[in-house]
Amino acid sequence: MGESSKQIKIVKSARAGSAESNDILIMISPSDEIEISLDSIVDKQYGDEIVRVIRETLESEGVTGAKIVAQDKGALDFTIKARVKSSIARGAGE
């Protein structure tokens, strides 16, 4: 992946998703660096992969600083990406 030319700044806390089965709740807030905290029912099997998807989505969207708290209930990659993108848009005030 190339370096993104756009830069998005997170200016407020926001959330997307739910804590329902097969979903993920993403809570984003301003930070100077990328911080990701994950609570997942499948952490042992897929925790590293979920964190990687979150980090790559943040980077591809141009976010260089954000604190993410994720509560996963078995979401698939496309759901994780969608929830992260929604939280970014809301946290950037878009």
Secondary structure by P-SEA (a helix, b strand, c coil): cccccbbbbbccccccccccccbbbbbbbbcccbbbbbbcccccccaaaaaaaaaaaaaaacccbbbbbbbbccccaaaaaaaaaaaaaaaacc
